[in-house]
Amino acid sequence: MTHADDLQFITEGTLDHYRQRAEAFREGTADHDVSQNIDALLRHIQVEPPFRILDVGCGPGRDLQTFTKLGHQAIGLDGAEPFVAMARETGCQVWHQDLLQLQLPSQHFDGVFANAVLFHVPSRELSRVLGQLHSALKPGGVLFSSNPRGNNQEGWSGGRYGVWYDWSEWKARVEAAGFEELEHYYRPVGMPLEQQPWLASVWRRA
């Protein structure tokens, strides 16, 4: 299997997992409270609102609706066709692109919201993908990311490919892509660290 074929296998295998479970995923995540993450992105954007925000891996469009209700211009992006169709029901523009074949306008967004998605990027491709998100942000723009944390394991889990970074490795990789850290925290809030499986971080395009 060639490198390109391997990456395509990883991408399509993970997308198929979501394609086959799209409706169940929508129902199961509709009530998830990610207001802490949305607030973390918005409060660090320094221009006057409304903000132009790219929701990477927008899924069924839950957070697109939130950004829109807050008065911002949100554009979604997802690689799974059922999610794209669901997200377009919000009335927002939604781009059908997978993470390894991004085609983004340069210096276009005030913020990028990547909630529970970038961990699906194989580690050898992460610097390229982060670089594309960096280029899509306006100077001083803000990137939010939340990923399940671990000890830098990589591989398949439950039909999805992922990388489970610890904080030091994730920080090094994002800084190498040209971002400076604004804050990071673990979720869900108020729990002991061993019961906080999510690592959230906020970054500015340097």
N, C-alpha and C positions, 0 to 999 in steps of 0.2 A: 504494500500500500504506500503510495507516495505521500509526501507531506500535505499536498493540496487535498488529496482524497481523504486523508486522515482528518483534516480540519472540517471538510464537508461532512464526513460521517459524524463527527462530534456535533456540528451545528444541526444537522437534520435529525439526529437522534434526540437531541434535547428539545428541538421544536416539535417533533412528533409527540413527545410526552405531553407537551402543553396543548397541542392540537386535539389530541384524543380526550383531554380532560378539561376543555375550555369552559364548558358550562358549569361543571362542578367547581372549578377554580373560581369563577365569578361568584358563585353562591358562597363559597367558603371564605372568600376574602373581602366580601362586600362591607362587612362591619369592622374590619381591622382598623384600629385607630393609629394612623401614622401622622397625626397632627404635629407631634414633636419634630418629626423629620421635615415636614413642610415648613414649619416655623423656622427651623434651623437654616434652611435654604434662604427663605425670604428675608430674614432679618439681616443677613450679611450682604445683600445686594445694595449697592450704594447709589444707584441712579434713581430718578423719580419714577414712581409707578405710573401706569401699569407696566409690568415686566413682561418680556418675551421669554418664555420658558420652554425648554425641550424636555419632555418626559420620556426618557429612554427605557424601553421595556415597559411600556404603559399598560400592558395587559388589557383587561376589559374596559379601562378608562375611568376607574374610580377616582384617581387623583387628578385627572384632567378636569373632571367636574368640579373638584374642590378649587383648583387654581382659577377656573373660570368664574366660579361664584365669588371669589375674592377680587375679581376685576382684572385678572391678568390674561394675557394672550398665551394660551398653552397649545403646543403642538405635540402630538404623540408619535411614538415610533415603536414598532414591534415586528418581529419576524414571523409570528404565528398568524396565519390568515384569519382564523376565527376571532382572535383577539382584535385584529385590525377592524373587522366588521363591527364587533361589539363597541369598540372605542369610538368609532365614527358615529354611533348613535347619540353620542354626547353633543354632536354638532361641531366638534373640534376637527381640525385638520389632523389626519393621522397618516404617517408614512410607513409603507411596508418595506422594511429593511432589516436584515439580520446584523448582529453585532460585528461580524467579521467582514461585512461588505457595506460599511457605512458610506453614504454620500451626503455630506452635510455642507451647508453654506458656510463661508468663512466669516468669522467675527459677527455672528448674526444674533446670538442669544445672550440675555443677561444672566440666565441661570440654566443649569442642566440638572435635572432630578433623575438620579439613577438608583431607584429603590429596589433592592433585592434582585439585581440583574447582572452587575459586572463580574460577579463570582463565576458566571457561566463562561467567561472568556478564558480560553486556555492560557496558561501563564506565559508561554512563549509569544503570544499575540497581544498581551496586555499593554505593553508600552506603545504599540502602534495605535490601539484603540483609544487609550488615554490621550495620545497625541492628537487624534482626530477630534475628540471632545474639547481639548484645549484650543484647537484652531477654530472650532465652531463658536466658542465663547468670545464675546467682546473683551477687550483689555479690561482687567479688573473684574470680569465676570466670575460667577460662583458655581462650583460643582458640589453637589451633594451625592454621597454614596452610602448605601447600607448593604452589608454583606454578612452572611453567617460566618462566624469566626471559628478558627481552629488552630492547628499547628502546621500550616502550610502543606496540608495534604492536597492531593489532586487526583481526580479520576471520576468514575461513574458512581452515582448513588441514587437508587430508586428510579432509574431510567433517565436521569439527568446528569450531565457532566458539570463538574464544579471544581473550584479551588477555594480552600478554606484557610484564609490568611490569618496570621496573628498581626497585632498592631504594628510591630517594628518592621515587618516585611512589607505590609501594605503601605505604610508611611514612606518607606524608601522608594517604592515603585511609583507612587503618585508624585512625590517630589522630583523624581528623575524625569517625569513627563512635563515639568515646568510649572507645578502648582506649589503654593505655600499653604500650610495648614492654618485653618481658622479655629477649629475645635474638633474634638471627637468624644464620643460617649458610647455606652453600651445600653442595649435594650433587652427586655422592657424595663422602664425606669422604676426605681424603688426596690428592685430585687437584689439578692446577693449575686456577686459576679458569676458564680457557677450556674446561676439560673438566668443569665443574660446572654443568650446565644448570638445576638446581633451586634455587630460593630458598625457604628455610624460615624461618618467623618465629613467635614465641610472644608472646602479648599477654594482659594482664589487663584485665578490665572495671573501669574506673576508678571 
